[in-house]
Amino acid sequence: MTTTEARNPEVRTVAGAVRGRAEGGLAVFRGIPFAAPPVGGARFQAPRPPEAWDGVRDAYAFGPPPPQDAAGLGEGVPPEAPLGDDWLTVNVWTPDPDPAARRPVMVWIYGGAYKLGHTGSPGYDAHRIARDGDVVVVTLNYRVGIEGFTLIEGAPANRGLLDQVAALEWVRDNITAFGGDPGQVTVFGESAGAGSLAALLAVESASGLFRRGIAQSVPGTYFSEPLARDIATAIAAEAGLRPTVADLSTIAPHRLTSAGAALGAKMLQYVDRWGQAAPTVTPFSPVVDGEVLPVTPWEALKAGAARDVELVVGHNRDEFRLFLAMGRQLGKITEDQARGALRMFAPGAAGVPGAAGESGAAGQSGEDRYRAAFPDASPGELYERVHTDWLFAMPSLHLAEAQVAGGGRAHVYELTWSAPAISGAMGACHGLDVPLLFGTFNADLGLLLFAGEVTAEAEALSARFRQSWTAFAKTGDPGWPAYDTEARLVQVLDAQPQVRAYPEESRRLWEGHEFAALPLLG
């Protein structure tokens, strides 16, 4: 490579040549289209191949974020984000764009409640993962909110998932030119990104596109088709329209997000119809439509659908504390609120899918069993515990158990290290694993959780994350034993990491529970 080429590395993709930049010992390419802009006649449709281009395309800047609603969650889209409709792009960090290198590839899917997120967020800067792990990292944009997940007449379901499949196909067809091995692809994602990965394990068109997966905090919320249709009708009604391609296409994509935001702000009014989906503040989720997503991830994995995909699955100990803090409810939960949450979300509660309103052992209700399992817990602790278990912890654990039941292999972890912000009051909350993994302590959620306090302990745990994740991408071994239903060994990630059996209290409460698609109640 000449000096000029080292500064501005060029790679030829199937659609045309791209020019990146040399940054921090890596070659970095941003904003490469993996599909055509999903607008005009392509709006609300499955992704289509990008148009080829002549000459060399500068790949210096991230592509524009997909239309999204950031109300009440995170930082959203910064004002300096690029504008445009070329949302479906990928970015590549590579130690060396040499086709002979054949390094393992890690493909990141961002979270954001299926309604926000984009790869241009500074918190997803993949320099440290690619450099420290000597791997190629790809990040991808996908449609969120109404554009990506609302069930619309005349459009395929789960368009956001189809975007992810198209991006993985781009990786298969192009990553060799960037120094990556298309036969050694690991998909990793957090929150809605982990939920997307779990869904991809059940999506037929994604089969064979990746060898390994790392699911960080899998949300258990997948919509049944009747529920998704009812929610779509309510979203469209906010704009005075029907949930059809013809109607919704009359409103520009970035303006249509306001309809989803308006409904999200009043979802609790629909609790009698939407049950557990109503308190989640997001009217978007993958839909078990019988075609794109034929069954829930747990059902698919139990049947062996992903037995050839090696998995790491885990969650954070205090997942729901982030949402309590964002809602300014920390330390303010009442006994009535705790009782309501236990009756809504504990297994065995009326209206809980998979429980059929049945009582637990010795005729106890789900609420009674939680109180017996955590006898010294305050109302706030019970409220947080049942939300954490229902939304992230147990869906994650059960995904690993379903993989093992289906003949596959899974490794499980739990993050128990407390974020330093607010004197540790945030605990091991939702999203803490992202700045630890990427090493982006001073960006996005890292700003809130670290508040500029990046200790040697934090750096050591951050390095441990990257070492384990990249080792798994290379070998299938993250450095701790695979999970089984006898020893139930998991990696506890803390200042002093250790391997121990998964905590019994919540696991036993949810034993035998089936995570079904959320139903329409009436």
C-alpha positions in Angstrom: 0.0 0.0 0.0 1.4 3.4 -0.9 1.3 6.3 1.6 -1.7 7.8 -0.2 -3.5 4.5 -0.3 -2.8 4.1 3.4 -4.5 7.4 4.1 -7.4 6.8 1.8 -7.8 3.0 1.4 -10.0 1.9 -1.5 -12.1 -1.2 -1.8 -14.3 -2.5 -4.6 -17.7 -3.7 -3.6 -20.3 -5.4 -5.8 -22.0 -2.1 -6.4 -18.8 -0.1 -6.9 -15.6 1.2 -5.4 -15.4 3.0 -2.1 -12.7 5.1 -0.5 -12.3 5.2 3.3 -9.9 6.8 5.7 -7.0 5.6 7.8 -7.9 6.2 11.5 -6.2 5.0 14.6 -4.4 2.1 12.9 -7.6 1.0 11.1 -9.2 1.5 7.7 -12.7 2.9 8.3 -15.4 3.1 5.7 -18.8 4.8 6.5 -22.1 5.2 4.8 -21.9 2.4 2.2 -25.3 1.6 0.8 -26.4 -2.1 1.2 -29.9 -1.4 -0.2 -31.7 1.3 -2.2 -33.4 4.1 -0.3 -36.8 2.7 0.9 -38.8 5.7 -0.4 -41.2 6.4 -3.2 -42.4 3.1 -4.7 -40.0 1.2 -2.4 -41.5 2.6 0.8 -42.8 0.0 3.2 -41.4 -2.7 1.0 -38.6 -5.3 1.4 -35.2 -3.8 0.8 -33.9 -3.7 -2.8 -30.3 -3.9 -4.0 -28.5 -0.5 -4.2 -27.9 1.1 -7.6 -24.3 0.6 -8.9 -22.1 3.6 -9.3 -19.2 4.5 -11.4 -15.9 5.8 -10.2 -14.9 5.8 -6.5 -17.4 6.8 -3.8 -16.1 8.6 -0.8 -17.1 6.6 2.3 -16.1 9.2 4.9 -19.4 10.0 6.6 -22.2 7.9 8.3 -25.4 7.6 6.3 -28.5 9.5 7.5 -30.5 7.9 10.4 -33.8 6.2 9.6 -36.9 8.2 10.6 -37.4 7.7 14.3 -39.1 8.8 17.5 -36.6 9.6 20.3 -39.2 10.8 22.8 -38.4 9.7 26.3 -35.5 7.5 25.4 -31.8 8.4 25.2 -30.3 11.2 23.2 -32.0 10.4 19.9 -30.6 11.8 16.7 -28.1 14.7 17.2 -28.8 17.9 15.3 -25.6 17.4 13.2 -26.8 14.0 11.9 -26.8 14.0 8.0 -30.1 14.4 6.2 -31.4 12.3 3.3 -33.3 9.1 2.5 -30.3 6.8 2.0 -30.9 5.2 5.4 -29.8 1.7 4.7 -26.0 1.8 5.0 -23.2 -0.1 6.6 -19.9 1.0 8.1 -16.7 -1.0 8.3 -13.7 -0.9 10.7 -10.9 -3.2 9.5 -7.3 -3.6 10.6 -6.3 -4.2 6.9 -8.5 -4.3 3.8 -6.6 -7.1 2.3 -8.7 -9.9 0.8 -6.1 -12.5 1.9 -6.5 -11.5 5.6 -9.7 -13.4 6.3 -10.3 -12.0 9.8 -13.4 -12.9 11.8 -16.3 -10.4 11.3 -18.5 -8.9 13.9 -21.8 -7.3 12.8 -23.5 -4.9 15.3 -27.3 -4.4 15.5 -28.2 -1.4 17.7 -31.0 -1.2 20.2 -33.6 1.5 20.9 -37.0 -0.1 21.6 -37.4 -0.8 17.9 -38.3 2.9 17.4 -34.9 4.7 17.4 -31.2 4.2 16.9 -28.6 4.7 14.2 -25.0 3.7 13.6 -23.7 7.3 13.6 -24.2 7.5 17.4 -20.8 8.1 18.9 -21.4 5.3 21.4 -21.1 2.8 18.6 -17.6 3.8 17.5 -16.1 0.4 16.9 -12.4 1.4 16.8 -11.5 -0.3 20.1 -13.3 -3.6 19.3 -11.7 -3.9 15.9 -8.2 -2.8 17.0 -8.0 -4.6 20.3 -9.6 -7.8 19.0 -8.0 -7.8 15.5 -11.4 -8.3 13.9 -13.4 -6.6 11.2 -16.5 -4.8 12.6 -19.6 -3.9 10.6 -22.4 -1.7 11.9 -25.7 -1.4 10.1 -28.7 0.9 9.9 -32.2 -0.6 9.7 -35.7 0.8 9.6 -37.3 1.4 13.0 -40.7 2.6 14.1 -43.5 2.8 11.6 -41.2 2.4 8.6 -39.7 -0.8 10.0 -42.1 -2.6 12.3 -45.7 -1.5 12.1 -47.9 -4.1 10.5 -49.3 -2.4 7.4 -51.7 -3.7 4.7 -49.9 -4.1 1.4 -46.4 -4.4 3.0 -44.3 -7.3 4.4 -44.1 -7.6 8.1 -40.8 -7.0 10.0 -39.2 -4.8 7.4 -36.6 -3.9 9.9 -35.6 -7.5 10.2 -35.5 -7.8 6.4 -33.1 -4.8 6.3 -30.8 -6.7 8.7 -30.9 -9.8 6.5 -30.0 -7.6 3.5 -27.1 -6.1 5.4 -25.9 -9.6 6.3 -26.2 -10.6 2.6 -24.0 -7.5 1.8 -21.5 -8.8 4.3 -21.5 -12.2 2.7 -20.9 -10.8 -0.7 -18.5 -8.0 0.1 -16.6 -8.4 3.3 -13.7 -10.4 1.8 -12.6 -7.3 0.0 -12.3 -5.5 3.4 -10.2 -8.3 4.9 -13.0 -10.3 6.5 -14.0 -13.9 6.4 -17.7 -14.3 5.3 -17.7 -17.8 6.8 -16.7 -16.5 10.2 -19.5 -13.9 11.0 -20.7 -13.1 14.5 -23.9 -11.0 14.9 -24.0 -9.1 18.2 -26.6 -6.7 19.5 -28.1 -5.2 22.6 -31.7 -4.7 23.7 -33.8 -4.4 20.5 -30.6 -5.4 18.7 -30.5 -8.6 20.8 -34.2 -9.1 20.1 -33.5 -8.7 16.4 -30.7 -11.3 16.6 -33.0 -13.7 18.5 -35.6 -13.2 15.7 -33.0 -13.7 13.0 -32.3 -17.1 14.5 -35.9 -18.0 13.5 -36.0 -16.2 10.1 -35.4 -18.6 7.3 -33.8 -16.1 4.9 -31.1 -15.3 7.6 -30.1 -19.0 7.8 -26.4 -19.5 7.0 -25.6 -15.8 7.0 -23.8 -15.9 10.4 -22.1 -18.6 12.4 -22.3 -17.1 15.9 -24.4 -14.6 17.9 -24.1 -12.5 21.0 -27.4 -11.4 22.4 -27.1 -8.7 25.1 -30.3 -8.2 27.1 -32.9 -9.9 25.0 -36.4 -8.2 25.3 -39.2 -10.7 25.6 -41.7 -8.6 23.6 -42.8 -10.1 20.3 -46.2 -9.2 19.0 -48.9 -11.6 17.9 -50.4 -10.7 14.5 -53.8 -9.7 16.0 -52.1 -7.4 18.5 -49.8 -5.9 15.9 -52.8 -5.1 13.6 -54.7 -3.5 16.5 -51.7 -1.3 17.4 -51.2 -0.4 13.7 -54.8 0.8 13.5 -54.3 3.0 16.5 -51.0 4.4 15.1 -52.6 5.3 11.8 -55.6 6.8 13.5 -53.3 9.3 15.2 -52.6 10.6 11.7 -56.3 10.3 10.7 -55.4 7.4 8.3 -55.9 3.7 7.9 -52.9 1.3 8.3 -52.4 0.8 4.6 -49.4 1.5 2.3 -51.7 3.8 0.2 -52.7 5.9 3.2 -49.5 6.1 5.2 -47.4 6.9 2.1 -49.2 10.2 1.8 -47.2 11.5 4.8 -43.4 12.0 4.5 -41.4 9.5 6.6 -39.9 12.0 9.0 -43.3 13.5 9.7 -45.0 10.2 10.2 -42.9 9.4 13.2 -45.1 11.8 15.2 -48.0 9.3 15.0 -46.0 6.6 16.7 -44.8 9.1 19.3 -48.4 10.3 20.0 -49.6 6.7 20.6 -46.5 5.7 22.6 -47.3 8.6 25.1 -50.7 7.1 25.9 -50.3 3.4 25.5 -51.4 2.8 29.1 -54.9 3.8 28.0 -55.0 0.5 26.0 -54.0 -1.8 28.8 -57.3 -3.7 28.7 -56.7 -4.5 25.0 -52.9 -4.8 24.8 -52.1 -6.1 28.3 -48.4 -6.3 29.0 -47.5 -4.5 25.8 -49.2 -1.3 27.0 -46.7 -0.3 29.7 -43.6 -0.7 27.4 -44.0 2.8 25.9 -43.1 1.5 22.4 -45.8 0.4 20.0 -43.2 -1.4 17.9 -41.8 -4.9 18.0 -41.1 -7.9 15.7 -44.3 -9.5 14.7 -44.8 -13.3 14.7 -46.6 -13.1 11.4 -46.1 -16.7 10.3 -44.0 -15.8 7.2 -41.0 -13.6 7.9 -41.0 -14.6 11.6 -42.9 -17.9 11.7 -42.7 -18.5 15.5 -41.1 -16.9 18.5 -37.4 -17.3 18.9 -37.8 -19.6 21.9 -40.1 -22.0 20.0 -37.7 -21.9 17.0 -34.6 -22.7 19.1 -36.3 -25.5 21.0 -37.1 -27.1 17.7 -33.4 -26.9 16.7 -33.7 -24.1 14.2 -30.3 -22.6 15.3 -28.5 -25.6 16.7 -25.6 -24.8 14.3 -25.2 -21.2 15.5 -23.1 -20.8 18.6 -24.5 -18.3 21.1 -23.5 -16.0 24.0 -26.6 -14.7 25.8 -26.8 -12.5 28.9 -28.2 -9.6 30.7 -27.5 -7.0 33.4 -28.5 -7.5 37.0 -30.5 -4.3 37.4 -31.9 -3.8 33.9 -35.0 -1.9 34.8 -33.3 0.7 37.0 -32.4 2.7 33.9 -36.0 3.2 33.1 -36.9 4.1 36.7 -34.2 6.7 36.7 -35.3 8.1 33.3 -38.8 8.3 34.7 -37.6 10.0 37.9 -39.1 7.1 39.9 -36.0 5.8 41.7 -37.0 5.6 45.4 -40.6 6.6 44.8 -42.3 3.3 44.0 -45.3 2.7 46.3 -46.8 -0.6 47.5 -49.7 -0.2 45.2 -47.4 0.2 42.2 -45.4 -2.9 43.3 -48.6 -4.9 43.7 -49.8 -3.8 40.2 -46.5 -4.7 38.6 -46.4 -8.2 40.2 -50.0 -8.9 39.2 -49.3 -7.7 35.6 -45.9 -9.4 35.0 -45.2 -12.2 37.4 -45.6 -15.7 35.9 -48.9 -17.1 36.9 -50.5 -13.6 36.8 -53.8 -13.2 34.9 -53.3 -12.3 31.3 -49.6 -13.4 31.2 -49.0 -15.3 27.9 -47.9 -18.8 28.6 -49.3 -18.9 32.1 -53.1 -19.0 31.4 -53.8 -17.4 34.7 -52.6 -20.4 36.6 -51.2 -20.2 40.1 -47.7 -21.4 41.0 -46.6 -24.0 43.6 -49.0 -24.7 46.5 -51.6 -22.6 44.8 -49.7 -19.4 45.2 -50.2 -16.5 42.8 -47.2 -15.0 41.0 -47.3 -12.1 43.3 -47.2 -14.3 46.4 -44.3 -16.3 45.0 -42.3 -13.2 44.3 -42.8 -11.9 47.8 -41.8 -15.3 49.3 -38.7 -15.5 47.1 -37.6 -11.9 48.1 -39.0 -11.5 51.6 -36.9 -8.5 52.5 -37.5 -6.6 49.3 -39.0 -3.1 49.4 -41.8 -2.1 47.1 -39.3 -0.5 44.8 -37.1 -3.5 44.7 -40.0 -5.8 43.9 -41.2 -3.5 41.2 -37.8 -3.3 39.6 -37.1 -7.1 40.0 -40.3 -8.3 38.3 -39.8 -5.7 35.4 -36.2 -6.8 35.0 -37.1 -10.5 35.0 -40.1 -10.2 32.6 -38.6 -7.8 30.1 -34.9 -8.9 29.9 -33.4 -11.4 32.3 -35.7 -14.3 31.9 -36.2 -13.9 28.1 -32.4 -14.0 27.9 -31.9 -17.0 30.1 -34.8 -18.9 28.5 -33.3 -18.2 25.0 -30.1 -20.0 26.1 -32.1 -22.8 27.6 -34.1 -23.2 24.4 -30.9 -23.3 22.4 -29.6 -26.1 24.6 -32.9 -27.9 24.5 -32.7 -27.8 20.6 -29.3 -29.4 20.5 -27.2 -26.2 20.3 -24.6 -24.6 22.5 -24.9 -21.4 24.5 -22.8 -19.5 27.0 -24.5 -17.2 29.6 -23.3 -14.2 31.4 -24.6 -11.7 33.9 -23.2 -8.2 34.4 -23.3 -7.2 38.1 -20.8 -4.3 38.1 -22.4 -1.0 39.1 -22.0 2.1 37.0 -20.2 4.8 38.9 -22.7 7.6 38.3 -24.8 8.9 41.2 -22.6 7.0 43.7 -23.4 3.7 42.1 -27.2 4.2 42.4 -27.7 3.1 38.8 -26.3 -0.3 39.5 -25.8 -2.7 36.7 -28.6 -1.1 34.7 -29.8 -1.6 31.2 -27.4 -0.4 28.5 -24.3 -0.4 30.8 -22.8 -3.1 28.7 -22.7 -1.0 25.6 -20.1 1.7 26.7 -18.2 -1.1 28.5 -18.0 -3.1 25.3 -17.2 -0.3 22.9 -15.1 1.6 25.4 -17.1 4.8 24.6 -17.5 6.1 28.2 -17.9 9.7 27.1 -20.6 9.3 24.5 -24.4 8.7 24.5 -25.4 6.5 27.5 -21.8 6.4 28.7 -22.1 10.1 29.6 -24.9 9.4 32.0 -23.6 6.2 33.5 -19.9 7.2 33.9 -20.2 11.0 34.3 -16.5 11.3 33.4 -15.4 8.8 36.1 -13.5 6.2 34.1 -11.5 4.3 36.6 -8.8 1.6 36.1 -11.5 -0.9 37.2 -13.9 0.3 34.5 -11.1 0.1 31.9 -10.2 -3.4 33.0 -13.8 -4.6 32.8 -14.2 -2.9 29.4 -11.1 -4.8 28.1 -12.5 -8.0 29.5 -15.7 -7.5 27.5 -13.8 -6.9 24.3 -11.5 -9.8 24.9 -14.3 -12.3 25.6 -16.5 -11.1 22.7 -13.8 -11.1 20.1 -12.4 -14.5 21.4 -15.9 -15.9 20.9 -16.0 -14.4 17.4 -12.7 -16.1 16.6 -13.1 -19.5 18.3 -16.7 -20.0 19.7 -15.2 -19.9 23.2 -15.7 -16.7 25.2 -13.6 -18.0 28.1 -16.1 -19.7 30.3 -18.1 -23.0 30.3 -21.1 -23.5 28.1 -24.5 -23.4 29.9 -26.3 -26.6 30.8 -29.4 -27.3 32.8 -27.5 -29.2 35.5 -24.6 -27.0 36.7 -26.2 -23.8 35.1 -22.8 -22.1 35.1 -22.6 -18.4 34.0 -19.9 -15.8 33.8 -20.5 -13.0 36.3 -18.9 -9.8 34.9 -17.8 -7.6 37.8 -14.6 -6.1 39.2 -13.6 -9.6 40.1 -15.2 -11.8 37.4 -16.2 -15.3 38.4 -18.0 -18.3 37.1 -20.9 -19.5 39.3 -24.4 -21.0 39.0 -27.2 -18.8 37.8 -29.1 -17.2 40.8 -31.9 -19.5 41.8 -34.6 -17.1 43.0 -35.9 -15.6 39.7 -34.9 -18.7 37.7 -37.2 -20.9 39.8 -40.0 -18.4 39.7 -40.0 -18.5 35.9 -39.2 -22.2 35.5 -41.6 -23.7 32.9 -42.9 -20.4 31.7 -43.3 -20.1 28.0 -42.5 -16.7 26.3 -45.3 -16.5 23.8 -46.1 -13.7 21.4 -48.0 -11.0 23.3 -51.8 -11.3 22.6 -54.6 -9.0 21.8 -56.8 -9.3 24.9 -60.1 -7.9 23.6 
